[in-house]
């Protein structure tokens, strides 16, 4: 998504991670996060949570979630940034997919 912002920092285990948030209506927030996963993969993952003030609630198997990009490579800051920016370029499609997910669930 053009001009989408993100934070990049180190997590509790000192590994690089990047995160972006998009409010998508009905107190829902889409998060795209990119980080190292098991087996040497760098993964961009999208999930939706319902917001209640500062609290976020994601219900497994009920709320939208999917892997956006998964590549086997070293999790350097450069790799995290590159994969996250590629995932952000897909954000409009991901947001539309998440909206359709909730429309189907409401029907």
Biopython code that builds the backbone (N, CA, C, O; Angstrom):
import numpy as np
from Bio.PDB.StructureBuilder import StructureBuilder

atoms = [
    (1, "UNK", "N", (0.858, -1.163, 0.000)),
    (1, "UNK", "CA", (0.000, 0.000, 0.000)),
    (1, "UNK", "C", (0.904, 1.225, 0.000)),
    (1, "UNK", "O", (1.786, 1.352, 0.849)),
    (2, "UNK", "N", (0.690, 2.099, -0.924)),
    (2, "UNK", "CA", (1.537, 3.265, -1.056)),
    (2, "UNK", "C", (1.473, 4.123, 0.195)),
    (2, "UNK", "O", (0.392, 4.396, 0.717)),
    (3, "UNK", "N", (2.627, 4.544, 0.669)),
    (3, "UNK", "CA", (2.769, 5.403, 1.848)),
    (3, "UNK", "C", (2.282, 4.764, 3.137)),
    (3, "UNK", "O", (2.046, 5.478, 4.112)),
    (4, "UNK", "N", (2.123, 3.458, 3.180)),
    (4, "UNK", "CA", (1.756, 2.787, 4.428)),
    (4, "UNK", "C", (2.972, 2.811, 5.344)),
    (4, "UNK", "O", (4.101, 2.602, 4.901)),
    (5, "UNK", "N", (2.732, 3.065, 6.613)),
    (5, "UNK", "CA", (3.848, 3.122, 7.550)),
    (5, "UNK", "C", (3.930, 1.833, 8.347)),
    (5, "UNK", "O", (2.970, 1.068, 8.430)),
    (6, "UNK", "N", (5.079, 1.616, 8.921)),
    (6, "UNK", "CA", (5.259, 0.451, 9.768)),
    (6, "UNK", "C", (6.339, 0.741, 10.799)),
    (6, "UNK", "O", (7.143, 1.661, 10.653)),
    (7, "UNK", "N", (6.330, -0.067, 11.834)),
    (7, "UNK", "CA", (7.392, -0.002, 12.823)),
    (7, "UNK", "C", (8.291, -1.207, 12.615)),
    (7, "UNK", "O", (7.824, -2.296, 12.280)),
    (8, "UNK", "N", (9.569, -1.005, 12.814)),
    (8, "UNK", "CA", (10.513, -2.113, 12.784)),
    (8, "UNK", "C", (11.329, -2.027, 14.058)),
    (8, "UNK", "O", (11.840, -0.968, 14.423)),
    (9, "UNK", "N", (11.440, -3.156, 14.723)),
    (9, "UNK", "CA", (12.139, -3.194, 16.002)),
    (9, "UNK", "C", (12.589, -4.629, 16.265)),
    (9, "UNK", "O", (12.401, -5.524, 15.440)),
    (10, "UNK", "N", (13.169, -4.814, 17.403)),
    (10, "UNK", "CA", (13.558, -6.163, 17.816)),
    (10, "UNK", "C", (12.551, -6.660, 18.843)),
    (10, "UNK", "O", (12.057, -5.892, 19.668)),
    (11, "UNK", "N", (12.253, -7.959, 18.781)),
    (11, "UNK", "CA", (11.295, -8.530, 19.722)),
    (11, "UNK", "C", (12.000, -8.943, 21.017)),
    (11, "UNK", "O", (13.176, -8.641, 21.216)),
    (12, "UNK", "N", (11.268, -9.635, 21.892)),
    (12, "UNK", "CA", (11.793, -10.042, 23.190)),
    (12, "UNK", "C", (13.022, -10.949, 23.075)),
    (12, "UNK", "O", (13.832, -11.006, 24.001)),
    (13, "UNK", "N", (13.168, -11.655, 21.956)),
    (13, "UNK", "CA", (14.308, -12.552, 21.738)),
    (13, "UNK", "C", (15.384, -11.884, 20.882)),
    (13, "UNK", "O", (16.293, -12.554, 20.393)),
    (14, "UNK", "N", (15.281, -10.560, 20.701)),
    (14, "UNK", "CA", (16.249, -9.764, 19.948)),
    (14, "UNK", "C", (16.243, -10.079, 18.454)),
    (14, "UNK", "O", (17.265, -9.912, 17.789)),
    (15, "UNK", "N", (15.092, -10.539, 17.907)),
    (15, "UNK", "CA", (14.939, -10.796, 16.481)),
    (15, "UNK", "C", (14.202, -9.616, 15.849)),
    (15, "UNK", "O", (13.366, -8.980, 16.490)),
    (16, "UNK", "N", (14.522, -9.333, 14.587)),
    (16, "UNK", "CA", (13.857, -8.239, 13.881)),
    (16, "UNK", "C", (12.398, -8.586, 13.609)),
    (16, "UNK", "O", (12.073, -9.738, 13.322)),
    (17, "UNK", "N", (11.521, -7.590, 13.700)),
    (17, "UNK", "CA", (10.113, -7.738, 13.339)),
    (17, "UNK", "C", (9.612, -6.397, 12.810)),
    (17, "UNK", "O", (10.123, -5.339, 13.176)),
    (18, "UNK", "N", (8.607, -6.464, 11.946)),
    (18, "UNK", "CA", (7.969, -5.256, 11.414)),
    (18, "UNK", "C", (6.465, -5.435, 11.560)),
    (18, "UNK", "O", (5.949, -6.543, 11.416)),
    (19, "UNK", "N", (5.753, -4.326, 11.851)),
    (19, "UNK", "CA", (4.298, -4.387, 12.011)),
    (19, "UNK", "C", (3.638, -3.149, 11.427)),
    (19, "UNK", "O", (4.161, -2.038, 11.503)),
    (20, "UNK", "N", (2.467, -3.383, 10.840)),
    (20, "UNK", "CA", (1.605, -2.308, 10.326)),
    (20, "UNK", "C", (0.182, -2.598, 10.746)),
    (20, "UNK", "O", (-0.204, -3.757, 10.901)),
    (21, "UNK", "N", (-0.612, -1.529, 10.935)),
    (21, "UNK", "CA", (-2.001, -1.683, 11.371)),
    (21, "UNK", "C", (-2.913, -0.872, 10.469)),
    (21, "UNK", "O", (-2.565, 0.224, 10.029)),
    (22, "UNK", "N", (-4.094, -1.430, 10.200)),
    (22, "UNK", "CA", (-5.106, -0.770, 9.381)),
    (22, "UNK", "C", (-6.454, -0.952, 10.056)),
    (22, "UNK", "O", (-6.880, -2.086, 10.277)),
    (23, "UNK", "N", (-7.134, 0.135, 10.387)),
    (23, "UNK", "CA", (-8.495, 0.035, 10.907)),
    (23, "UNK", "C", (-9.411, -0.245, 9.728)),
    (23, "UNK", "O", (-9.410, 0.490, 8.741)),
    (24, "UNK", "N", (-10.203, -1.324, 9.836)),
    (24, "UNK", "CA", (-11.031, -1.741, 8.695)),
    (24, "UNK", "C", (-12.522, -1.682, 9.017)),
    (24, "UNK", "O", (-13.327, -2.284, 8.307)),
    (25, "UNK", "N", (-12.895, -0.977, 10.059)),
    (25, "UNK", "CA", (-14.308, -0.793, 10.383)),
    (25, "UNK", "C", (-14.828, -1.784, 11.401)),
    (25, "UNK", "O", (-14.216, -2.824, 11.646)),
    (26, "UNK", "N", (-15.969, -1.452, 11.992)),
    (26, "UNK", "CA", (-16.631, -2.286, 12.994)),
    (26, "UNK", "C", (-15.682, -2.704, 14.115)),
    (26, "UNK", "O", (-15.692, -3.851, 14.561)),
    (27, "UNK", "N", (-14.865, -1.754, 14.559)),
    (27, "UNK", "CA", (-13.899, -1.980, 15.648)),
    (27, "UNK", "C", (-12.881, -3.067, 15.321)),
    (27, "UNK", "O", (-12.317, -3.685, 16.225)),
    (28, "UNK", "N", (-12.645, -3.301, 14.033)),
    (28, "UNK", "CA", (-11.680, -4.322, 13.630)),
    (28, "UNK", "C", (-10.389, -3.673, 13.139)),
    (28, "UNK", "O", (-10.403, -2.637, 12.473)),
    (29, "UNK", "N", (-9.290, -4.304, 13.483)),
    (29, "UNK", "CA", (-7.973, -3.827, 13.057)),
    (29, "UNK", "C", (-7.214, -4.974, 12.404)),
    (29, "UNK", "O", (-7.060, -6.049, 12.983)),
    (30, "UNK", "N", (-6.741, -4.722, 11.179)),
    (30, "UNK", "CA", (-5.907, -5.677, 10.456)),
    (30, "UNK", "C", (-4.448, -5.376, 10.801)),
    (30, "UNK", "O", (-4.002, -4.232, 10.710)),
    (31, "UNK", "N", (-3.725, -6.396, 11.192)),
    (31, "UNK", "CA", (-2.296, -6.273, 11.466)),
    (31, "UNK", "C", (-1.537, -7.118, 10.461)),
    (31, "UNK", "O", (-1.862, -8.283, 10.235)),
    (32, "UNK", "N", (-0.523, -6.513, 9.864)),
    (32, "UNK", "CA", (0.411, -7.264, 9.039)),
    (32, "UNK", "C", (1.733, -7.249, 9.790)),
    (32, "UNK", "O", (2.296, -6.188, 10.058)),
    (33, "UNK", "N", (2.220, -8.432, 10.124)),
    (33, "UNK", "CA", (3.478, -8.536, 10.863)),
    (33, "UNK", "C", (4.436, -9.431, 10.092)),
    (33, "UNK", "O", (4.035, -10.421, 9.480)),
    (34, "UNK", "N", (5.708, -9.059, 10.137)),
    (34, "UNK", "CA", (6.744, -9.804, 9.440)),
    (34, "UNK", "C", (7.842, -10.122, 10.440)),
    (34, "UNK", "O", (8.340, -9.240, 11.140)),
    (35, "UNK", "N", (8.214, -11.407, 10.496)),
    (35, "UNK", "CA", (9.251, -11.823, 11.447)),
    (35, "UNK", "C", (9.779, -13.191, 11.065)),
    (35, "UNK", "O", (9.273, -13.837, 10.147)),
    (36, "UNK", "N", (10.803, -13.622, 11.784)),
    (36, "UNK", "CA", (11.371, -14.953, 11.575)),
    (36, "UNK", "C", (10.474, -15.975, 12.242)),
    (36, "UNK", "O", (9.988, -15.762, 13.353)),
    (37, "UNK", "N", (10.258, -17.087, 11.558)),
    (37, "UNK", "CA", (9.496, -18.188, 12.137)),
    (37, "UNK", "C", (10.405, -19.415, 12.194)),
    (37, "UNK", "O", (11.571, -19.348, 11.804)),
    (38, "UNK", "N", (9.882, -20.507, 12.670)),
    (38, "UNK", "CA", (10.664, -21.733, 12.769)),
    (38, "UNK", "C", (11.150, -22.228, 11.425)),
    (38, "UNK", "O", (10.530, -21.971, 10.393)),
    (39, "UNK", "N", (12.245, -22.929, 11.445)),
    (39, "UNK", "CA", (12.762, -23.520, 10.222)),
    (39, "UNK", "C", (13.505, -22.566, 9.320)),
    (39, "UNK", "O", (13.814, -22.916, 8.181)),
    (40, "UNK", "N", (13.805, -21.354, 9.801)),
    (40, "UNK", "CA", (14.569, -20.404, 9.013)),
    (40, "UNK", "C", (13.769, -19.605, 8.002)),
    (40, "UNK", "O", (14.334, -19.094, 7.035)),
    (41, "UNK", "N", (12.469, -19.489, 8.205)),
    (41, "UNK", "CA", (11.615, -18.735, 7.301)),
    (41, "UNK", "C", (11.377, -17.325, 7.824)),
    (41, "UNK", "O", (11.294, -17.098, 9.031)),
    (42, "UNK", "N", (11.269, -16.385, 6.893)),
    (42, "UNK", "CA", (10.774, -15.048, 7.197)),
    (42, "UNK", "C", (9.360, -15.015, 6.657)),
    (42, "UNK", "O", (9.121, -15.332, 5.492)),
    (43, "UNK", "N", (8.423, -14.629, 7.511)),
    (43, "UNK", "CA", (7.015, -14.735, 7.155)),
    (43, "UNK", "C", (6.289, -13.427, 7.429)),
    (43, "UNK", "O", (6.455, -12.816, 8.485)),
    (44, "UNK", "N", (5.472, -13.005, 6.450)),
    (44, "UNK", "CA", (4.540, -11.893, 6.634)),
    (44, "UNK", "C", (3.171, -12.520, 6.851)),
    (44, "UNK", "O", (2.729, -13.358, 6.066)),
    (45, "UNK", "N", (2.508, -12.110, 7.916)),
    (45, "UNK", "CA", (1.253, -12.711, 8.338)),
    (45, "UNK", "C", (0.227, -11.617, 8.561)),
    (45, "UNK", "O", (0.542, -10.580, 9.144)),
    (46, "UNK", "N", (-0.998, -11.837, 8.102)),
    (46, "UNK", "CA", (-2.080, -10.867, 8.283)),
    (46, "UNK", "C", (-3.139, -11.474, 9.196)),
    (46, "UNK", "O", (-3.519, -12.634, 9.035)),
    (47, "UNK", "N", (-3.610, -10.681, 10.157)),
    (47, "UNK", "CA", (-4.678, -11.153, 11.039)),
    (47, "UNK", "C", (-5.537, -9.964, 11.461)),
    (47, "UNK", "O", (-5.087, -8.818, 11.476)),
    (48, "UNK", "N", (-6.775, -10.270, 11.799)),
    (48, "UNK", "CA", (-7.717, -9.237, 12.232)),
    (48, "UNK", "C", (-8.097, -9.498, 13.679)),
    (48, "UNK", "O", (-8.332, -10.636, 14.083)),
    (49, "UNK", "N", (-8.152, -8.421, 14.449)),
    (49, "UNK", "CA", (-8.596, -8.491, 15.839)),
    (49, "UNK", "C", (-9.692, -7.460, 16.036)),
    (49, "UNK", "O", (-9.735, -6.440, 15.349)),
    (50, "UNK", "N", (-10.578, -7.739, 16.983)),
    (50, "UNK", "CA", (-11.605, -6.775, 17.375)),
    (50, "UNK", "C", (-11.030, -5.923, 18.497)),
    (50, "UNK", "O", (-10.481, -6.447, 19.466)),
    (51, "UNK", "N", (-11.157, -4.620, 18.362)),
    (51, "UNK", "CA", (-10.583, -3.692, 19.337)),
    (51, "UNK", "C", (-11.639, -3.285, 20.362)),
    (51, "UNK", "O", (-12.794, -3.036, 20.017)),
    (52, "UNK", "N", (-11.227, -3.223, 21.608)),
    (52, "UNK", "CA", (-12.051, -2.712, 22.701)),
    (52, "UNK", "C", (-11.157, -1.782, 23.501)),
    (52, "UNK", "O", (-10.471, -2.204, 24.432)),
    (53, "UNK", "N", (-11.175, -0.508, 23.125)),
    (53, "UNK", "CA", (-10.225, 0.434, 23.713)),
    (53, "UNK", "C", (-8.827, 0.071, 23.254)),
    (53, "UNK", "O", (-8.556, 0.007, 22.055)),
    (54, "UNK", "N", (-7.936, -0.169, 24.213)),
    (54, "UNK", "CA", (-6.564, -0.537, 23.891)),
    (54, "UNK", "C", (-6.383, -2.050, 23.763)),
    (54, "UNK", "O", (-5.291, -2.515, 23.437)),
    (55, "UNK", "N", (-7.439, -2.818, 24.016)),
    (55, "UNK", "CA", (-7.357, -4.278, 23.988)),
    (55, "UNK", "C", (-7.737, -4.824, 22.615)),
    (55, "UNK", "O", (-8.679, -4.353, 21.977)),
    (56, "UNK", "N", (-6.988, -5.822, 22.181)),
    (56, "UNK", "CA", (-7.269, -6.497, 20.910)),
    (56, "UNK", "C", (-7.619, -7.949, 21.199)),
    (56, "UNK", "O", (-6.964, -8.607, 22.007)),
    (57, "UNK", "N", (-8.656, -8.442, 20.532)),
    (57, "UNK", "CA", (-9.093, -9.822, 20.731)),
    (57, "UNK", "C", (-9.178, -10.517, 19.377)),
    (57, "UNK", "O", (-9.924, -10.088, 18.497)),
    (58, "UNK", "N", (-8.411, -11.589, 19.216)),
    (58, "UNK", "CA", (-8.431, -12.398, 17.996)),
    (58, "UNK", "C", (-8.894, -13.791, 18.386)),
    (58, "UNK", "O", (-8.291, -14.422, 19.254)),
    (59, "UNK", "N", (-9.950, -14.278, 17.761)),
    (59, "UNK", "CA", (-10.485, -15.601, 18.055)),
    (59, "UNK", "C", (-9.998, -16.569, 16.978)),
    (59, "UNK", "O", (-10.345, -16.432, 15.805)),
    (60, "UNK", "N", (-9.194, -17.545, 17.389)),
    (60, "UNK", "CA", (-8.649, -18.524, 16.457)),
    (60, "UNK", "C", (-9.795, -19.299, 15.807)),
    (60, "UNK", "O", (-10.747, -19.698, 16.479)),
    (61, "UNK", "N", (-9.696, -19.504, 14.512)),
    (61, "UNK", "CA", (-10.677, -20.203, 13.669)),
    (61, "UNK", "C", (-11.966, -19.408, 13.456)),
    (61, "UNK", "O", (-12.870, -19.897, 12.778)),
    (62, "UNK", "N", (-12.080, -18.210, 14.009)),
    (62, "UNK", "CA", (-13.247, -17.366, 13.754)),
    (62, "UNK", "C", (-12.861, -16.050, 13.108)),
    (62, "UNK", "O", (-13.619, -15.520, 12.295)),
    (63, "UNK", "N", (-11.707, -15.513, 13.449)),
    (63, "UNK", "CA", (-11.254, -14.260, 12.863)),
    (63, "UNK", "C", (-10.307, -14.529, 11.700)),
    (63, "UNK", "O", (-9.656, -15.571, 11.630)),
    (64, "UNK", "N", (-10.249, -13.565, 10.798)),
    (64, "UNK", "CA", (-9.421, -13.660, 9.595)),
    (64, "UNK", "C", (-7.943, -13.752, 9.972)),
    (64, "UNK", "O", (-7.462, -13.019, 10.837)),
    (65, "UNK", "N", (-7.236, -14.659, 9.313)),
    (65, "UNK", "CA", (-5.787, -14.785, 9.476)),
    (65, "UNK", "C", (-5.235, -15.584, 8.309)),
    (65, "UNK", "O", (-5.829, -16.575, 7.884)),
    (66, "UNK", "N", (-4.087, -15.144, 7.792)),
    (66, "UNK", "CA", (-3.435, -15.921, 6.739)),
    (66, "UNK", "C", (-1.991, -15.486, 6.564)),
    (66, "UNK", "O", (-1.619, -14.351, 6.863)),
    (67, "UNK", "N", (-1.191, -16.416, 6.073)),
    (67, "UNK", "CA", (0.185, -16.113, 5.706)),
    (67, "UNK", "C", (0.161, -15.410, 4.362)),
    (67, "UNK", "O", (-0.471, -15.877, 3.414)),
    (68, "UNK", "N", (0.854, -14.286, 4.288)),
    (68, "UNK", "CA", (0.886, -13.492, 3.061)),
    (68, "UNK", "C", (2.118, -13.861, 2.233)),
    (68, "UNK", "O", (2.017, -14.084, 1.026)),
    (69, "UNK", "N", (3.266, -13.921, 2.879)),
    (69, "UNK", "CA", (4.527, -14.272, 2.215)),
    (69, "UNK", "C", (5.324, -15.140, 3.188)),
    (69, "UNK", "O", (5.349, -14.871, 4.390)),
    (70, "UNK", "N", (5.962, -16.160, 2.674)),
    (70, "UNK", "CA", (6.844, -16.997, 3.489)),
    (70, "UNK", "C", (8.032, -17.399, 2.630)),
    (70, "UNK", "O", (7.869, -18.053, 1.600)),
    (71, "UNK", "N", (9.239, -17.003, 3.057)),
    (71, "UNK", "CA", (10.449, -17.312, 2.298)),
    (71, "UNK", "C", (11.538, -17.807, 3.232)),
    (71, "UNK", "O", (11.720, -17.282, 4.331)),
    (72, "UNK", "N", (12.249, -18.812, 2.789)),
    (72, "UNK", "CA", (13.368, -19.329, 3.568)),
    (72, "UNK", "C", (14.569, -18.438, 3.299)),
    (72, "UNK", "O", (15.139, -18.452, 2.208)),
    (73, "UNK", "N", (14.946, -17.661, 4.314)),
    (73, "UNK", "CA", (16.107, -16.780, 4.210)),
    (73, "UNK", "C", (16.494, -16.265, 5.578)),
    (73, "UNK", "O", (15.744, -16.408, 6.543)),
    (74, "UNK", "N", (17.653, -15.675, 5.657)),
    (74, "UNK", "CA", (18.106, -15.125, 6.937)),
    (74, "UNK", "C", (17.239, -13.928, 7.314)),
    (74, "UNK", "O", (16.854, -13.133, 6.457)),
    (75, "UNK", "N", (16.941, -13.812, 8.582)),
    (75, "UNK", "CA", (16.050, -12.753, 9.061)),
    (75, "UNK", "C", (16.840, -11.501, 9.451)),
    (75, "UNK", "O", (16.847, -11.087, 10.610)),
    (76, "UNK", "N", (17.496, -10.917, 8.467)),
    (76, "UNK", "CA", (18.206, -9.666, 8.706)),
    (76, "UNK", "C", (17.209, -8.510, 8.694)),
    (76, "UNK", "O", (16.075, -8.669, 8.244)),
    (77, "UNK", "N", (17.626, -7.366, 9.182)),
    (77, "UNK", "CA", (16.754, -6.188, 9.140)),
    (77, "UNK", "C", (16.348, -5.888, 7.696)),
    (77, "UNK", "O", (15.189, -5.571, 7.429)),
    (78, "UNK", "N", (17.292, -5.987, 6.776)),
    (78, "UNK", "CA", (17.014, -5.728, 5.362)),
    (78, "UNK", "C", (15.960, -6.691, 4.823)),
    (78, "UNK", "O", (15.042, -6.268, 4.121)),
    (79, "UNK", "N", (16.080, -7.992, 5.143)),
    (79, "UNK", "CA", (15.119, -8.992, 4.664)),
    (79, "UNK", "C", (13.735, -8.744, 5.251)),
    (79, "UNK", "O", (12.735, -8.860, 4.544)),
    (80, "UNK", "N", (13.666, -8.405, 6.532)),
    (80, "UNK", "CA", (12.377, -8.118, 7.174)),
    (80, "UNK", "C", (11.722, -6.919, 6.496)),
    (80, "UNK", "O", (10.533, -6.958, 6.177)),
    (81, "UNK", "N", (12.490, -5.856, 6.274)),
    (81, "UNK", "CA", (11.949, -4.660, 5.599)),
    (81, "UNK", "C", (11.449, -5.001, 4.195)),
    (81, "UNK", "O", (10.345, -4.608, 3.818)),
    (82, "UNK", "N", (12.255, -5.730, 3.423)),
    (82, "UNK", "CA", (11.880, -6.042, 2.041)),
    (82, "UNK", "C", (10.587, -6.854, 1.988)),
    (82, "UNK", "O", (9.678, -6.524, 1.226)),
    (83, "UNK", "N", (10.501, -7.897, 2.780)),
    (83, "UNK", "CA", (9.307, -8.741, 2.758)),
    (83, "UNK", "C", (8.102, -7.983, 3.290)),
    (83, "UNK", "O", (6.999, -8.134, 2.766)),
    (84, "UNK", "N", (8.294, -7.165, 4.326)),
    (84, "UNK", "CA", (7.165, -6.396, 4.863)),
    (84, "UNK", "C", (6.655, -5.390, 3.834)),
    (84, "UNK", "O", (5.446, -5.222, 3.678)),
    (85, "UNK", "N", (7.555, -4.732, 3.144)),
    (85, "UNK", "CA", (7.124, -3.769, 2.123)),
    (85, "UNK", "C", (6.403, -4.467, 0.972)),
    (85, "UNK", "O", (5.468, -3.904, 0.403)),
    (86, "UNK", "N", (6.820, -5.674, 0.624)),
    (86, "UNK", "CA", (6.089, -6.435, -0.392)),
    (86, "UNK", "C", (4.690, -6.795, 0.106)),
    (86, "UNK", "O", (3.722, -6.735, -0.651)),
    (87, "UNK", "N", (4.591, -7.165, 1.375)),
    (87, "UNK", "CA", (3.271, -7.475, 1.950)),
    (87, "UNK", "C", (2.395, -6.224, 1.991)),
    (87, "UNK", "O", (1.194, -6.303, 1.733)),
    (88, "UNK", "N", (2.981, -5.073, 2.312)),
    (88, "UNK", "CA", (2.206, -3.826, 2.336)),
    (88, "UNK", "C", (1.679, -3.462, 0.956)),
    (88, "UNK", "O", (0.602, -2.878, 0.841)),
    (89, "UNK", "N", (2.417, -3.797, -0.082)),
    (89, "UNK", "CA", (1.944, -3.547, -1.444)),
    (89, "UNK", "C", (0.689, -4.364, -1.734)),
    (89, "UNK", "O", (-0.104, -4.002, -2.603)),
    (90, "UNK", "N", (0.509, -5.466, -1.005)),
    (90, "UNK", "CA", (-0.661, -6.328, -1.174)),
    (90, "UNK", "C", (-1.807, -5.931, -0.239)),
    (90, "UNK", "O", (-2.882, -6.527, -0.298)),
    (91, "UNK", "N", (-1.590, -4.934, 0.620)),
    (91, "UNK", "CA", (-2.569, -4.570, 1.653)),
    (91, "UNK", "C", (-3.977, -4.296, 1.120)),
    (91, "UNK", "O", (-4.935, -4.765, 1.734)),
    (92, "UNK", "N", (-4.163, -3.559, 0.003)),
    (92, "UNK", "CA", (-5.538, -3.346, -0.473)),
    (92, "UNK", "C", (-6.281, -4.654, -0.758)),
    (92, "UNK", "O", (-7.464, -4.780, -0.444)),
    (93, "UNK", "N", (-5.585, -5.622, -1.351)),
    (93, "UNK", "CA", (-6.209, -6.922, -1.627)),
    (93, "UNK", "C", (-6.473, -7.693, -0.340)),
    (93, "UNK", "O", (-7.499, -8.363, -0.216)),
    (94, "UNK", "N", (-5.556, -7.602, 0.616)),
    (94, "UNK", "CA", (-5.735, -8.289, 1.895)),
    (94, "UNK", "C", (-6.912, -7.700, 2.653)),
    (94, "UNK", "O", (-7.707, -8.438, 3.235)),
    (95, "UNK", "N", (-7.030, -6.387, 2.654)),
    (95, "UNK", "CA", (-8.144, -5.713, 3.332)),
    (95, "UNK", "C", (-9.468, -6.127, 2.689)),
    (95, "UNK", "O", (-10.438, -6.411, 3.392)),
    (96, "UNK", "N", (-9.512, -6.163, 1.359)),
    (96, "UNK", "CA", (-10.735, -6.583, 0.656)),
    (96, "UNK", "C", (-11.062, -8.039, 0.981)),
    (96, "UNK", "O", (-12.229, -8.378, 1.177)),
    (97, "UNK", "N", (-10.058, -8.893, 1.041)),
    (97, "UNK", "CA", (-10.269, -10.296, 1.371)),
    (97, "UNK", "C", (-10.808, -10.449, 2.801)),
    (97, "UNK", "O", (-11.702, -11.258, 3.049)),
    (98, "UNK", "N", (-10.257, -9.668, 3.737)),
    (98, "UNK", "CA", (-10.733, -9.722, 5.117)),
    (98, "UNK", "C", (-12.167, -9.223, 5.220)),
    (98, "UNK", "O", (-12.968, -9.798, 5.958)),
    (99, "UNK", "N", (-12.503, -8.162, 4.494)),
    (99, "UNK", "CA", (-13.882, -7.641, 4.510)),
    (99, "UNK", "C", (-14.844, -8.696, 3.969)),
    (99, "UNK", "O", (-15.922, -8.895, 4.529)),
    (100, "UNK", "N", (-14.464, -9.372, 2.887)),
    (100, "UNK", "CA", (-15.306, -10.422, 2.319)),
    (100, "UNK", "C", (-15.452, -11.588, 3.293)),
    (100, "UNK", "O", (-16.522, -12.193, 3.367)),
    (101, "UNK", "N", (-14.409, -11.911, 4.033)),
    (101, "UNK", "CA", (-14.452, -12.970, 5.043)),
    (101, "UNK", "C", (-15.540, -12.673, 6.071)),
    (101, "UNK", "O", (-16.324, -13.556, 6.422)),
    (102, "UNK", "N", (-15.590, -11.425, 6.555)),
    (102, "UNK", "CA", (-16.583, -11.075, 7.574)),
    (102, "UNK", "C", (-17.990, -10.944, 6.986)),
    (102, "UNK", "O", (-18.974, -11.199, 7.680)),
    (103, "UNK", "N", (-18.095, -10.548, 5.710)),
    (103, "UNK", "CA", (-19.390, -10.498, 5.053)),
    (103, "UNK", "C", (-19.979, -11.911, 4.931)),
    (103, "UNK", "O", (-21.169, -12.117, 5.169)),
    (104, "UNK", "N", (-19.140, -12.871, 4.561)),
    (104, "UNK", "CA", (-19.607, -14.257, 4.475)),
    (104, "UNK", "C", (-20.004, -14.788, 5.853)),
    (104, "UNK", "O", (-20.995, -15.508, 5.980)),
    (105, "UNK", "N", (-19.241, -14.438, 6.874)),
    (105, "UNK", "CA", (-19.537, -14.921, 8.235)),
    (105, "UNK", "C", (-20.855, -14.350, 8.752)),
    (105, "UNK", "O", (-21.552, -14.996, 9.535)),
    (106, "UNK", "N", (-21.194, -13.130, 8.308)),
    (106, "UNK", "CA", (-22.428, -12.478, 8.771)),
    (106, "UNK", "C", (-23.661, -13.010, 8.033)),
    (106, "UNK", "O", (-24.785, -12.869, 8.514)),
    (107, "UNK", "N", (-23.448, -13.614, 6.875)),
    (107, "UNK", "CA", (-24.584, -14.084, 6.049)),
    (107, "UNK", "C", (-25.180, -15.356, 6.595)),
    (107, "UNK", "O", (-26.136, -15.883, 6.026)),
]
sb = StructureBuilder()
sb.init_structure("model")
sb.init_model(0)
sb.init_chain("A")
sb.init_seg("    ")
for serial, (resi, resn, name, xyz) in enumerate(atoms, 1):
    if name == "N":
        sb.init_residue(resn, " ", resi, " ")
    sb.init_atom(name, np.array(xyz, "f"), 0.0, 1.0, " ", f" {name:<3s}", serial, name[0])
structure = sb.get_structure()
